Amino acid sequence: MALAQITLAQNPERINLVGVGTSGPLSVYLRWFEEFEKTRPDVHFSYIPSGSRTGIDMVASGAADFGGTDAPVTNKELARTKVLQLPAALGAIVPIYNVPGVVEPLRFSPKALAGIYLGTITKWNDPAIAGPNPQIQLPASTIAVIHSAEGRGSTYVWSDYLSKVSVEWRTRIGRGISLAWPVGKEVDGMGNLAKVVQETPNSFGYVELGYAVRNRLPCGQVQNAAGNFVGADSSSMTAAALASTNGMSPGFRASLTNPPGDRSYPISAFTWILISENMESRKQEVMKNFLGWMLNEGQTYLGSSGYTRLPSAVVEQELSVIEKIP
């Protein structure tokens, strides 16, 4: 925040907007800000990647102009804090691993993913992991379990999925942005989590797809509700969104995990942008313009970021909401 205040002091006539929140789409946000600022030279965006919980809290308190989150704000919180929540892009959380000598994509069932984080599956050659991967010789090594620190939206998405596919997970742990993990080493931030897995033999973790791609980490295929093992890509994430977004609430609180469909990737998710409905008028006008741009031209800049375009039906709903911003 201090950096943003310095920028404001150096450019007193420029409209400066400061955002805080999830680190997953940071590269997307930076590209969007760069391109949008070309159309509005009087505007400058700053963004501080510090986790979804921080983003939600700072926008709600008015300490930040906008925020980013991978965990949806509840409808009750939206009403109480006068915050508008809009999907910005479509993403996915993927299982990552470092098993020496294994380069092929591993297949993971819901039972295996829940068991690893419950601490009931501790070896790489456990039948729950080896069974779906008969062509791969897995070691008898102990799995080094890695998970995120508190306040991360990726943890919400991961636990939302596990809560749907595992009764034991749902009753013992549940879903949330911060969890009482039964096992595992805590690492702060997705970039650090990816690095720790990359550097730790026999480790296992979860990150946004973009972090796995940038760190060249193998991503596991996950068994979906139809029984198929599916990897995260543009088509499988879109299939999950299309199967999950009918009848969304006004706050766009759609859960995309474990949807129906042969091609649906089961740990897909929106990443949302948050803005305060009580923003001062000049900033509100800029954010309204930016959001409209983000949902149109901005979607073409997602490229190989690990995120993909929002379904057109979702974009149409959002544009209708944005149009009502004063």
C-alpha positions in Angstrom: 0.0 0.0 0.0 2.9 2.3 0.7 4.1 1.9 -2.9 0.6 2.9 -4.2 0.7 5.9 -1.9 4.0 7.0 -3.4 2.6 6.6 -6.9 -0.3 8.8 -5.9 1.9 11.5 -4.4 4.0 11.6 -7.6 1.0 11.9 -9.9 -1.5 14.0 -8.1 -3.7 14.6 -11.1 -3.8 11.0 -12.3 -6.7 8.7 -11.3 -4.9 6.0 -9.3 -6.7 2.8 -8.4 -5.2 0.4 -5.9 -6.2 -3.3 -5.9 -5.4 -6.0 -3.4 -6.0 -9.8 -3.4 -5.4 -13.1 -5.0 -2.0 -13.8 -6.5 -3.2 -16.4 -9.0 -4.3 -14.0 -11.8 -1.5 -11.4 -11.2 0.0 -11.8 -14.7 -3.4 -11.4 -16.2 -4.2 -8.3 -14.2 -0.9 -6.7 -15.0 -1.5 -7.3 -18.8 -5.0 -5.9 -18.5 -3.9 -2.8 -16.7 -1.1 -2.2 -19.2 -3.5 -2.5 -22.2 -6.4 -0.5 -20.6 -4.1 2.3 -19.6 -3.2 2.8 -23.3 -6.9 3.8 -23.8 -6.9 6.0 -20.6 -3.5 7.7 -20.1 -5.0 9.6 -17.1 -5.5 6.3 -15.2 -3.0 4.1 -13.3 -3.7 0.7 -11.7 -1.6 -0.8 -8.9 -2.2 -4.3 -7.6 -0.8 -6.0 -4.4 -1.0 -9.8 -4.5 -1.6 -10.7 -0.8 -4.3 -13.4 -0.9 -8.1 -13.6 -1.4 -9.0 -13.0 2.3 -6.9 -9.8 2.4 -8.5 -8.6 -0.9 -12.1 -9.2 0.5 -11.3 -7.4 3.8 -9.6 -4.4 2.3 -12.3 -3.7 -0.3 -15.0 -4.2 2.3 -13.3 -1.7 4.6 -12.6 0.8 1.9 -8.8 0.5 2.2 -8.5 -0.7 -1.4 -10.4 0.5 -4.5 -10.8 -3.0 -5.9 -9.9 -6.6 -5.0 -9.3 -10.0 -6.5 -10.5 -13.2 -5.0 -10.7 -16.9 -5.9 -13.1 -17.5 -3.0 -16.6 -16.0 -3.5 -17.9 -13.5 -1.0 -21.1 -14.6 0.6 -24.4 -12.9 -0.4 -24.8 -11.8 3.2 -21.3 -10.1 3.1 -22.0 -8.5 -0.2 -25.2 -6.9 1.1 -23.6 -5.8 4.4 -20.4 -4.3 2.8 -21.9 -3.0 -0.4 -19.3 -4.8 -2.6 -20.0 -5.9 -6.2 -18.5 -9.3 -7.2 -17.9 -10.1 -10.8 -16.2 -13.1 -12.5 -13.1 -11.9 -14.3 -11.8 -15.1 -15.9 -12.2 -18.9 -15.7 -9.4 -20.9 -14.0 -8.6 -24.2 -12.4 -6.7 -25.6 -9.4 -4.5 -28.6 -10.4 -2.7 -31.3 -8.4 1.1 -31.0 -8.8 3.8 -33.5 -7.8 7.5 -34.3 -7.8 8.0 -38.0 -8.1 11.6 -38.7 -9.3 11.5 -40.6 -12.6 7.8 -40.0 -13.2 7.2 -37.6 -16.1 3.9 -38.9 -17.4 0.7 -37.2 -16.2 -0.6 -39.1 -13.2 -4.3 -39.9 -12.7 -5.9 -39.1 -9.4 -9.3 -40.2 -8.2 -11.3 -38.2 -5.6 -10.5 -40.9 -3.1 -6.8 -40.4 -3.6 -6.9 -36.6 -3.4 -9.0 -36.6 -0.3 -6.9 -39.4 1.3 -3.6 -37.6 0.7 -4.8 -34.5 2.6 -6.6 -36.5 5.2 -3.4 -38.4 6.0 -5.0 -41.8 5.2 -2.9 -42.2 2.0 0.8 -41.8 2.8 2.8 -43.7 0.2 3.1 -43.1 -3.5 2.4 -46.7 -4.3 -0.8 -46.8 -2.3 -3.4 -48.7 -4.4 -5.6 -45.6 -4.5 -2.9 -43.9 -6.5 -1.3 -46.9 -8.3 -4.6 -48.4 -9.4 -5.5 -45.7 -11.9 -1.8 -45.6 -13.1 -1.0 -49.2 -13.9 1.6 -48.3 -16.5 3.7 -46.2 -14.1 6.0 -47.7 -11.5 5.4 -45.7 -8.4 7.8 -45.7 -5.5 7.1 -46.8 -1.9 8.2 -43.4 -0.8 6.3 -41.3 1.7 4.3 -38.4 0.2 5.5 -35.0 1.3 2.2 -33.2 1.5 2.3 -29.4 0.9 -0.6 -27.0 1.4 -1.2 -23.2 1.3 -1.1 -20.9 4.3 -4.3 -19.2 5.6 -6.4 -16.8 3.5 -5.9 -18.2 0.1 -8.7 -18.6 -2.4 -7.1 -21.6 -4.0 -7.5 -23.5 -0.7 -11.3 -22.6 -0.8 -11.6 -24.1 -4.3 -9.6 -27.2 -3.4 -11.6 -27.8 -0.2 -14.9 -27.0 -2.0 -14.1 -29.8 -4.3 -13.0 -32.3 -1.6 -16.1 -31.5 0.4 -18.2 -32.6 -2.6 -16.4 -35.8 -3.3 -15.5 -37.0 0.2 -17.9 -37.4 3.1 -15.0 -37.7 5.6 -13.5 -34.5 4.3 -16.8 -32.6 4.4 -17.6 -33.7 8.0 -14.1 -33.5 9.5 -12.6 -30.5 7.6 -15.1 -28.8 5.4 -14.6 -26.0 2.9 -13.0 -22.6 3.6 -10.3 -20.1 2.8 -8.4 -21.2 5.9 -8.5 -24.8 7.2 -7.3 -26.9 10.1 -5.2 -29.2 8.0 -4.8 -32.8 9.3 -1.4 -33.2 7.6 1.1 -31.3 5.5 3.6 -28.5 5.5 2.3 -25.0 5.2 3.7 -22.6 2.5 2.6 -19.0 2.0 1.5 -18.2 -1.5 1.0 -20.2 -4.7 4.4 -19.2 -6.2 6.2 -20.5 -3.1 4.1 -23.6 -3.0 5.0 -24.4 -6.6 8.7 -23.8 -5.8 8.6 -26.1 -2.7 7.0 -28.9 -4.7 9.6 -28.4 -7.5 12.4 -28.7 -5.0 11.1 -31.5 -2.8 11.3 -35.1 -4.0 8.1 -37.1 -3.6 6.0 -34.0 -2.8 2.4 -33.2 -3.6 0.5 -30.0 -3.7 -2.1 -27.9 -5.5 -1.8 -24.6 -7.4 -3.6 -22.5 -9.9 -2.9 -23.9 -13.4 -0.8 -20.9 -14.4 1.8 -21.6 -11.6 2.1 -25.2 -12.8 2.7 -24.1 -16.4 5.2 -21.4 -15.5 7.2 -23.7 -13.2 6.9 -26.6 -15.7 5.5 -28.9 -13.1 3.5 -32.0 -14.1 -0.3 -31.6 -13.5 -2.4 -34.6 -12.6 -5.5 -35.6 -14.4 -8.5 -35.7 -12.1 -11.4 -38.1 -12.3 -14.6 -36.2 -12.9 -18.2 -36.9 -11.9 -18.7 -38.9 -15.1 -15.8 -41.1 -14.2 -13.3 -39.8 -16.8 -9.8 -38.6 -16.0 -9.5 -35.1 -17.4 -6.7 -32.6 -17.4 -7.2 -28.8 -17.0 -7.3 -26.9 -20.3 -9.5 -24.3 -22.0 -12.1 -26.8 -23.2 -12.4 -28.8 -20.0 -12.7 -25.7 -17.9 -15.3 -24.2 -20.2 -17.2 -27.4 -20.1 -17.3 -27.2 -16.3 -18.5 -23.6 -16.3 -21.2 -24.3 -18.8 -22.5 -27.2 -16.7 -22.5 -25.1 -13.5 -23.7 -21.6 -14.2 -27.4 -22.0 -14.7 -29.3 -20.1 -12.1 -26.4 -18.2 -10.6 -27.2 -15.9 -7.7 -27.0 -12.1 -8.2 -23.6 -12.2 -6.6 -22.3 -14.7 -9.2 -21.6 -17.2 -6.4 -21.4 -20.2 -8.7 -19.3 -23.2 -7.6 -17.8 -25.0 -10.6 -16.3 -27.9 -8.8 -17.3 -31.5 -9.5 -19.9 -30.6 -12.2 -21.6 -33.1 -14.6 -20.2 -33.7 -18.1 -17.8 -36.1 -19.8 -15.3 -33.4 -20.5 -15.7 -31.2 -17.4 -12.5 -30.6 -15.4 -13.7 -31.1 -11.8 -11.6 -28.4 -10.0 -12.5 -25.4 -12.1 -13.3 -22.0 -10.7 -14.0 -18.4 -11.4 -11.6 -15.7 -10.3 -13.6 -12.6 -9.2 -12.9 -8.9 -9.2 -14.5 -7.0 -6.3 -15.4 -3.3 -6.3 -17.0 -1.1 -3.6 -20.4 0.3 -4.5 -19.5 3.4 -2.4 -16.4 4.3 -4.5 -16.0 8.0 -5.3 -17.4 9.1 -8.6 -14.3 9.5 -10.7 -12.9 6.1 -9.7 -16.3 4.5 -10.1 -16.5 5.8 -13.7 -13.0 4.4 -14.5 -13.8 1.0 -12.9 -17.1 0.8 -14.9 -15.2 1.4 -18.1 -12.5 -1.0 -17.1 -14.9 -3.8 -16.2 -16.7 -3.5 -19.6 -13.3 -3.6 -21.4 -12.2 -6.6 -19.3 -15.3 -8.6 -20.4 -14.8 -7.8 -24.0 -11.3 -7.0 -25.3 -9.7 -8.1 -22.1 -10.7 -11.7 -22.5 -8.5 -11.9 -25.7 -5.4 -11.3 -23.6 -5.6 -14.5 -21.4 -3.4 -16.5 -23.8 -1.2 -19.0 -22.0 -1.9 -17.6 -18.5 -3.7 -20.7 -17.2 -7.0 -18.8 -17.4 -9.6 -18.9 -20.2 -12.5 -16.8 -21.4 -15.7 -16.6 -19.5 -18.8 -18.2 -21.2 -20.7 -15.7 -23.2 -23.9 -16.1 -21.1 -21.9 -15.1 -18.0 -20.5 -12.1 -19.8 -23.9 -11.0 -20.8 -25.2 -11.2 -17.2 -22.2 -9.2 -16.0 -22.6 -6.5 -18.6 -26.2 -6.1 -17.5 -25.1 -5.6 -13.9 -22.2 -3.2 -14.8 -24.6 -1.1 -16.9 -26.6 -0.3 -13.7 -23.5 1.1 -11.9 -24.1 4.9 -11.6 
